[in-house]
Amino acid sequence: MAIMYTIMRQITFKPGVMEEAARRTEEVFLPFLSNEPGFIEFYSIQVGEQTALSISIFDTKELAEEGNRRAFEWAREQLFPLAEAPAQVVGMGEVLLHQKKA
C-alpha cells in the first residue's frame, strides 16, 4: 500500500448554516482542493447538529501540510464567517490501514 497522509479538521457552525457551508464546500472548495498537488480524497462528515469533521488525504506529509495551509486560507474567507470559531486540526498522520470494497 502506498503511504498516504490525512488531516482531520473540526468546525462548529452557527445555527442554521450547515447546508450553506456544505454548498460552499462542494461548489467552491472541492474544485480548488482537487487541483492541489498530491490530493487524493476529501470527506466531510456531520458529527453534530452544528459540527462537521473534514478528512483530507494526500500523497505525502509535506503536500498534506501545504494543502491544509491553503485550505485554511480559503476557509478564512468562505467558512469561518459561518462558524462559531475557526476550524481546528484535530489530527494529522500517516494512514496505517486503508480498505475499499473490491
Phi, psi and omega per residue, in radians:
M1 nan 2.378 3.096
A2 -1.227 2.553 3.084
I3 -1.261 2.356 3.073
M4 -2.318 2.695 3.106
Y5 -2.125 2.463 -3.079
T6 -2.133 2.472 2.987
I7 -2.103 2.265 3.097
M8 -1.993 2.295 3.139
R9 -2.212 2.601 3.080
Q10 -2.176 2.457 3.116
I11 -2.482 2.447 3.073
T12 -1.956 2.158 -3.084
F13 -1.635 2.786 3.009
K14 -1.127 2.720 -3.134
P15 -0.994 2.385 3.011
G16 1.416 0.170 -3.094
V17 -2.037 0.083 -3.107
M18 -1.000 -0.765 -3.125
E19 -1.098 -0.732 3.111
E20 -1.145 -0.702 3.109
A21 -1.092 -0.738 3.113
A22 -1.133 -0.700 3.123
R23 -1.090 -0.826 3.133
R24 -1.077 -0.710 3.133
T25 -1.107 -0.806 -3.105
E26 -1.188 -0.801 -3.013
E27 -1.424 -0.512 -3.042
V28 -1.999 -0.851 -3.025
F29 -1.281 -0.785 -3.074
L30 -1.076 -0.725 3.048
P31 -1.071 -0.655 3.090
F32 -1.134 -0.876 -3.087
L33 -1.116 -0.671 -3.084
S34 -1.139 -0.296 3.085
N35 -1.641 -0.023 3.129
E36 -1.264 2.425 3.092
P37 -1.001 2.341 3.070
G38 1.412 -0.025 -3.125
F39 -1.148 2.384 3.104
I40 -2.046 -1.011 -3.061
E41 -2.590 2.794 3.068
F42 -2.466 2.418 3.047
Y43 -2.296 2.506 2.993
S44 -2.216 2.181 -3.051
I45 -2.162 2.221 3.049
Q46 -1.410 2.013 -3.064
V47 -1.896 -0.018 3.098
G48 -2.836 3.057 -3.094
E49 -1.012 -0.644 -3.108
Q50 -2.141 0.136 -3.005
T51 -2.041 2.392 3.102
A52 -2.249 2.628 3.063
L53 -2.090 2.295 3.078
S54 -1.992 2.562 3.121
I55 -2.245 2.098 3.084
S56 -2.013 2.344 -3.104
I57 -2.083 2.302 -3.110
F58 -2.267 2.895 3.136
D59 -1.146 -0.722 -3.038
T60 -2.371 2.858 3.101
K61 -1.065 -0.766 -3.112
E62 -1.097 -0.753 3.121
L63 -1.206 -0.594 3.077
A64 -1.130 -0.763 3.127
E65 -1.120 -0.741 3.115
E66 -1.182 -0.732 3.091
G67 -1.070 -0.684 3.107
N68 -1.141 -0.733 3.122
R69 -1.051 -0.804 -3.119
R70 -1.220 -0.588 3.085
A71 -1.114 -0.711 3.122
F72 -1.148 -0.610 3.073
E73 -1.051 -0.794 3.125
W74 -1.136 -0.837 -3.067
A75 -1.112 -0.566 -3.136
R76 -0.970 -0.663 -3.125
E77 -1.586 -0.647 -2.964
Q78 -1.704 -0.612 -3.062
L79 -1.909 -0.672 -3.054
F80 -1.044 -0.560 3.057
P81 -1.103 -0.375 3.118
L82 -1.586 -0.097 -2.978
A83 -1.792 2.751 3.021
E84 -1.198 -0.567 3.132
A85 -2.787 2.810 3.108
P86 -1.008 2.690 3.088
A87 -1.078 2.649 3.098
Q88 -2.144 2.421 3.030
V89 -1.284 2.142 3.141
V90 -1.823 -0.117 3.088
G91 -3.138 2.608 3.070
M92 -2.641 2.341 3.108
G93 3.120 3.076 -3.141
E94 -1.280 2.403 3.074
V95 -1.270 2.116 -3.127
L96 -1.526 -0.698 3.131
L97 -2.369 2.519 3.137
H98 -2.620 2.197 -3.141
Q99 -2.395 2.330 3.014
K100 -2.025 2.686 3.068
K101 -1.123 2.360 -3.104
A102 -1.208 nan nan
